[in-house]
């Protein structure tokens, strides 16, 4: 009886470890997906920033000097 009880406990602990490992795998997968999604938006924000910077430079160029006299 005592031996059976300890086997049940060991099986439960093993199943718990398997569930925990599966949860960790799923969390890693979700983090990777988030990083990929963030990479796309990071790229888009970089492009938008570069466009705004270029447009600002062009605007300054066509506006001319502030104090033309």
N, CA, C and O atoms as CSV, one atom per row, in Angstrom:
chain,resi,resn,atom,element,x,y,z
A,1,UNK,N,N,0.824,-1.197,0.000
A,1,UNK,CA,C,0.000,0.000,0.000
A,1,UNK,C,C,0.865,1.257,0.000
A,1,UNK,O,O,0.634,2.179,-0.782
A,2,UNK,N,N,1.846,1.287,0.867
A,2,UNK,CA,C,2.720,2.460,0.956
A,2,UNK,C,C,3.494,2.660,-0.343
A,2,UNK,O,O,3.680,3.792,-0.788
A,3,UNK,N,N,3.941,1.571,-0.946
A,3,UNK,CA,C,4.698,1.653,-2.192
A,3,UNK,C,C,3.820,2.184,-3.328
A,3,UNK,O,O,4.293,2.958,-4.160
A,4,UNK,N,N,2.554,1.778,-3.371
A,4,UNK,CA,C,1.629,2.238,-4.396
A,4,UNK,C,C,1.391,3.734,-4.252
A,4,UNK,O,O,1.340,4.460,-5.245
A,5,UNK,N,N,1.249,4.178,-3.048
A,5,UNK,CA,C,1.013,5.598,-2.791
A,5,UNK,C,C,2.188,6.430,-3.289
A,5,UNK,O,O,1.998,7.469,-3.922
A,6,UNK,N,N,3.392,5.975,-3.004
A,6,UNK,CA,C,4.545,6.748,-3.430
A,6,UNK,C,C,4.671,6.759,-4.954
A,6,UNK,O,O,5.126,7.753,-5.519
A,7,UNK,N,N,4.279,5.678,-5.632
A,7,UNK,CA,C,4.309,5.647,-7.098
A,7,UNK,C,C,3.300,6.651,-7.669
A,7,UNK,O,O,3.580,7.328,-8.658
A,8,UNK,N,N,2.138,6.738,-7.044
A,8,UNK,CA,C,1.136,7.709,-7.486
A,8,UNK,C,C,1.652,9.136,-7.332
A,8,UNK,O,O,1.467,9.975,-8.213
A,9,UNK,N,N,2.297,9.395,-6.208
A,9,UNK,CA,C,2.849,10.714,-5.964
A,9,UNK,C,C,3.928,11.027,-7.000
A,9,UNK,O,O,3.975,12.135,-7.534
A,10,UNK,N,N,4.796,10.051,-7.286
A,10,UNK,CA,C,5.841,10.257,-8.284
A,10,UNK,C,C,5.237,10.513,-9.666
A,10,UNK,O,O,5.725,11.366,-10.407
A,11,UNK,N,N,4.193,9.788,-10.009
A,11,UNK,CA,C,3.532,9.998,-11.304
A,11,UNK,C,C,2.915,11.395,-11.385
A,11,UNK,O,O,2.998,12.059,-12.418
A,12,UNK,N,N,2.301,11.833,-10.291
A,12,UNK,CA,C,1.711,13.170,-10.275
A,12,UNK,C,C,2.784,14.244,-10.416
A,12,UNK,O,O,2.598,15.229,-11.130
A,13,UNK,N,N,3.902,14.048,-9.732
A,13,UNK,CA,C,4.985,15.015,-9.837
A,13,UNK,C,C,5.539,15.039,-11.265
A,13,UNK,O,O,5.839,16.105,-11.802
A,14,UNK,N,N,5.670,13.865,-11.870
A,14,UNK,CA,C,6.174,13.779,-13.237
A,14,UNK,C,C,5.220,14.482,-14.206
A,14,UNK,O,O,5.655,15.234,-15.079
A,15,UNK,N,N,3.921,14.231,-14.047
A,15,UNK,CA,C,2.928,14.890,-14.900
A,15,UNK,C,C,2.956,16.407,-14.700
A,15,UNK,O,O,2.816,17.162,-15.662
A,16,UNK,N,N,3.135,16.846,-13.475
A,16,UNK,CA,C,3.236,18.268,-13.188
A,16,UNK,C,C,4.450,18.888,-13.868
A,16,UNK,O,O,4.370,19.994,-14.402
A,17,UNK,N,N,5.571,18.179,-13.849
A,17,UNK,CA,C,6.767,18.680,-14.517
A,17,UNK,C,C,6.553,18.745,-16.027
A,17,UNK,O,O,7.014,19.684,-16.677
A,18,UNK,N,N,5.861,17.758,-16.590
A,18,UNK,CA,C,5.571,17.776,-18.028
A,18,UNK,C,C,4.691,18.973,-18.395
A,18,UNK,O,O,4.930,19.646,-19.398
A,19,UNK,N,N,3.673,19.229,-17.575
A,19,UNK,CA,C,2.799,20.383,-17.829
A,19,UNK,C,C,3.584,21.690,-17.742
A,19,UNK,O,O,3.403,22.585,-18.568
A,20,UNK,N,N,4.448,21.793,-16.745
A,20,UNK,CA,C,5.256,22.999,-16.579
A,20,UNK,C,C,6.191,23.204,-17.777
A,20,UNK,O,O,6.360,24.325,-18.257
A,21,UNK,N,N,6.795,22.111,-18.253
A,21,UNK,CA,C,7.682,22.213,-19.413
A,21,UNK,C,C,6.898,22.648,-20.649
A,21,UNK,O,O,7.389,23.456,-21.439
A,22,UNK,N,N,5.702,22.128,-20.822
A,22,UNK,CA,C,4.876,22.512,-21.965
A,22,UNK,C,C,4.484,23.989,-21.883
A,22,UNK,O,O,4.500,24.698,-22.889
A,23,UNK,N,N,4.136,24.442,-20.686
A,23,UNK,CA,C,3.806,25.860,-20.506
A,23,UNK,C,C,5.006,26.755,-20.837
A,23,UNK,O,O,4.850,27.807,-21.456
A,24,UNK,N,N,6.197,26.330,-20.422
A,24,UNK,CA,C,7.397,27.110,-20.732
A,24,UNK,C,C,7.632,27.163,-22.234
A,24,UNK,O,O,8.019,28.207,-22.760
A,25,UNK,N,N,7.405,26.052,-22.934
A,25,UNK,CA,C,7.560,26.049,-24.391
A,25,UNK,C,C,6.569,27.001,-25.043
A,25,UNK,O,O,6.918,27.734,-25.968
A,26,UNK,N,N,5.332,26.986,-24.556
A,26,UNK,CA,C,4.314,27.875,-25.115
A,26,UNK,C,C,4.647,29.344,-24.852
A,26,UNK,O,O,4.436,30.196,-25.715
A,27,UNK,N,N,5.167,29.637,-23.656
A,27,UNK,CA,C,5.547,31.014,-23.333
A,27,UNK,C,C,6.674,31.486,-24.245
A,27,UNK,O,O,6.649,32.615,-24.736
A,28,UNK,N,N,7.669,30.615,-24.474
A,28,UNK,CA,C,8.769,30.983,-25.361
A,28,UNK,C,C,8.257,31.253,-26.767
A,28,UNK,O,O,8.684,32.203,-27.425
A,29,UNK,N,N,7.343,30.413,-27.218
A,29,UNK,CA,C,6.781,30.579,-28.563
A,29,UNK,C,C,6.031,31.912,-28.664
A,29,UNK,O,O,6.143,32.619,-29.665
A,30,UNK,N,N,5.273,32.243,-27.628
A,30,UNK,CA,C,4.528,33.512,-27.627
A,30,UNK,C,C,5.480,34.697,-27.604
A,30,UNK,O,O,5.234,35.698,-28.277
A,31,UNK,N,N,6.565,34.600,-26.837
A,31,UNK,CA,C,7.534,35.691,-26.788
A,31,UNK,C,C,8.201,35.894,-28.144
A,31,UNK,O,O,8.423,37.027,-28.570
A,32,UNK,N,N,8.519,34.792,-28.816
A,32,UNK,CA,C,9.121,34.906,-30.151
A,32,UNK,C,C,8.158,35.589,-31.111
A,32,UNK,O,O,8.567,36.436,-31.905
A,33,UNK,N,N,6.880,35.224,-31.041
A,33,UNK,CA,C,5.883,35.839,-31.923
A,33,UNK,C,C,5.760,37.335,-31.623
A,33,UNK,O,O,5.626,38.143,-32.541
A,34,UNK,N,N,5.805,37.705,-30.337
A,34,UNK,CA,C,5.740,39.120,-29.963
A,34,UNK,C,C,6.940,39.881,-30.497
A,34,UNK,O,O,6.807,41.005,-30.983
A,35,UNK,N,N,8.117,39.264,-30.407
A,35,UNK,CA,C,9.317,39.931,-30.906
A,35,UNK,C,C,9.236,40.148,-32.404
A,35,UNK,O,O,9.640,41.199,-32.902
A,36,UNK,N,N,8.716,39.163,-33.129
A,36,UNK,CA,C,8.575,39.315,-34.576
A,36,UNK,C,C,7.614,40.448,-34.895
A,36,UNK,O,O,7.872,41.258,-35.787
A,37,UNK,N,N,6.502,40.506,-34.164
A,37,UNK,CA,C,5.516,41.562,-34.380
A,37,UNK,C,C,6.114,42.927,-34.042
A,37,UNK,O,O,5.892,43.898,-34.765
A,38,UNK,N,N,6.869,43.004,-32.950
A,38,UNK,CA,C,7.500,44.260,-32.566
A,38,UNK,C,C,8.549,44.673,-33.587
A,38,UNK,O,O,8.734,45.864,-33.835
A,39,UNK,N,N,9.233,43.711,-34.178
A,39,UNK,CA,C,10.228,44.015,-35.190
A,39,UNK,C,C,9.612,44.697,-36.386
A,39,UNK,O,O,10.210,45.610,-36.955
A,40,UNK,N,N,8.436,44.274,-36.774
A,40,UNK,CA,C,7.758,44.892,-37.909
A,40,UNK,C,C,7.377,46.325,-37.573
A,40,UNK,O,O,7.608,47.222,-38.384
A,41,UNK,N,N,6.811,46.562,-36.420
A,41,UNK,CA,C,6.408,47.918,-36.062
A,41,UNK,C,C,7.641,48.794,-35.837
A,41,UNK,O,O,7.605,49.993,-36.113
A,42,UNK,N,N,8.729,48.206,-35.340
A,42,UNK,CA,C,9.962,48.955,-35.161
A,42,UNK,C,C,10.479,49.415,-36.519
A,42,UNK,O,O,10.932,50.550,-36.668
A,43,UNK,N,N,10.408,48.526,-37.508
A,43,UNK,CA,C,10.829,48.868,-38.860
A,43,UNK,C,C,9.958,49.997,-39.406
A,43,UNK,O,O,10.464,50.955,-39.991
A,44,UNK,N,N,8.649,49.876,-39.210
A,44,UNK,CA,C,7.728,50.900,-39.706
A,44,UNK,C,C,7.988,52.242,-39.024
A,44,UNK,O,O,7.937,53.283,-39.678
A,45,UNK,N,N,8.262,52.232,-37.733
A,45,UNK,CA,C,8.514,53.496,-37.044
A,45,UNK,C,C,9.840,54.102,-37.491
A,45,UNK,O,O,9.969,55.324,-37.554
A,46,UNK,N,N,10.822,53.266,-37.802
A,46,UNK,CA,C,12.099,53.773,-38.307
A,46,UNK,C,C,11.909,54.437,-39.658
A,46,UNK,O,O,12.456,55.511,-39.908
A,47,UNK,N,N,11.141,53.808,-40.527
A,47,UNK,CA,C,10.865,54.382,-41.845
A,47,UNK,C,C,10.113,55.701,-41.699
A,47,UNK,O,O,10.437,56.681,-42.370
A,48,UNK,N,N,9.119,55.727,-40.832
A,48,UNK,CA,C,8.346,56.952,-40.619
A,48,UNK,C,C,9.239,58.064,-40.079
A,48,UNK,O,O,9.110,59.213,-40.502
A,49,UNK,N,N,10.143,57.744,-39.154
A,49,UNK,CA,C,11.037,58.747,-38.600
A,49,UNK,C,C,11.972,59.292,-39.675
A,49,UNK,O,O,12.197,60.500,-39.757
A,50,UNK,N,N,12.518,58.393,-40.499
A,50,UNK,CA,C,13.414,58.826,-41.572
A,50,UNK,C,C,12.681,59.724,-42.573
A,50,UNK,O,O,13.234,60.723,-43.033
A,51,UNK,N,N,11.446,59.372,-42.908
A,51,UNK,CA,C,10.659,60.212,-43.821
A,51,UNK,C,C,10.404,61.591,-43.222
A,51,UNK,O,O,10.539,62.603,-43.910
A,52,UNK,N,N,10.041,61.633,-41.963
A,52,UNK,CA,C,9.779,62.913,-41.303
A,52,UNK,C,C,11.049,63.759,-41.255
A,52,UNK,O,O,10.999,64.972,-41.461
A,53,UNK,N,N,12.177,63.123,-40.986
A,53,UNK,CA,C,13.447,63.844,-40.939
A,53,UNK,C,C,13.792,64.431,-42.308
A,53,UNK,O,O,14.214,65.582,-42.417
A,54,UNK,N,N,13.603,63.614,-43.350
A,54,UNK,CA,C,13.890,64.072,-44.708
A,54,UNK,C,C,12.955,65.206,-45.113
A,54,UNK,O,O,13.392,66.194,-45.703
A,55,UNK,N,N,11.673,65.065,-44.798
A,55,UNK,CA,C,10.714,66.129,-45.121
A,55,UNK,C,C,11.043,67.422,-44.368
A,55,UNK,O,O,10.902,68.514,-44.919
A,56,UNK,N,N,11.475,67.302,-43.127
A,56,UNK,CA,C,11.864,68.486,-42.365
A,56,UNK,C,C,13.057,69.184,-42.988
A,56,UNK,O,O,13.107,70.413,-43.046
A,57,UNK,N,N,14.017,68.399,-43.453
A,57,UNK,CA,C,15.188,68.975,-44.110
A,57,UNK,C,C,14.792,69.678,-45.408
A,57,UNK,O,O,15.268,70.778,-45.689
A,58,UNK,N,N,13.925,69.049,-46.195
A,58,UNK,CA,C,13.469,69.661,-47.447
A,58,UNK,C,C,12.683,70.947,-47.183
A,58,UNK,O,O,12.828,71.936,-47.902
A,59,UNK,N,N,11.858,70.917,-46.152
A,59,UNK,CA,C,11.076,72.101,-45.811
A,59,UNK,C,C,11.990,73.261,-45.442
A,59,UNK,O,O,11.751,74.399,-45.847
A,60,UNK,N,N,13.043,72.970,-44.667
A,60,UNK,CA,C,14.007,74.009,-44.300
A,60,UNK,C,C,14.693,74.551,-45.547
A,60,UNK,O,O,14.898,75.758,-45.674
A,61,UNK,N,N,15.045,73.668,-46.456
A,61,UNK,CA,C,15.760,74.071,-47.659
A,61,UNK,C,C,14.902,75.008,-48.509
A,61,UNK,O,O,15.385,76.041,-48.973
A,62,UNK,N,N,13.628,74.651,-48.714
A,62,UNK,CA,C,12.768,75.458,-49.569
A,62,UNK,C,C,12.245,76.717,-48.881
A,62,UNK,O,O,11.836,77.666,-49.550
A,63,UNK,N,N,12.256,76.729,-47.581
A,63,UNK,CA,C,11.796,77.889,-46.839
A,63,UNK,C,C,12.797,79.036,-46.955
A,63,UNK,O,O,12.399,80.200,-46.929
A,64,UNK,N,N,14.055,78.738,-47.081
A,64,UNK,CA,C,15.077,79.754,-47.202
A,64,UNK,C,C,15.555,80.215,-45.850
A,64,UNK,O,O,15.083,79.742,-44.815
A,65,UNK,N,N,16.485,81.133,-45.861
A,65,UNK,CA,C,17.009,81.633,-44.576
A,65,UNK,C,C,15.949,82.418,-43.820
A,65,UNK,O,O,15.110,83.091,-44.419
A,66,UNK,N,N,15.996,82.324,-42.513
A,66,UNK,CA,C,15.010,82.977,-41.669
A,66,UNK,C,C,15.159,84.502,-41.720
A,66,UNK,O,O,14.171,85.231,-41.807
A,67,UNK,N,N,16.394,84.962,-41.664
A,67,UNK,CA,C,16.659,86.394,-41.647
A,67,UNK,C,C,17.302,86.791,-42.970
A,67,UNK,O,O,18.526,86.892,-43.054
A,68,UNK,N,N,16.490,87.019,-44.007
A,68,UNK,CA,C,17.015,87.352,-45.318
A,68,UNK,C,C,17.346,88.841,-45.414
A,68,UNK,O,O,18.003,89.266,-46.364
A,69,UNK,N,N,16.921,89.592,-44.495
A,69,UNK,CA,C,17.340,90.943,-44.403
A,69,UNK,C,C,16.408,91.936,-44.850
A,69,UNK,O,O,16.705,93.129,-44.799
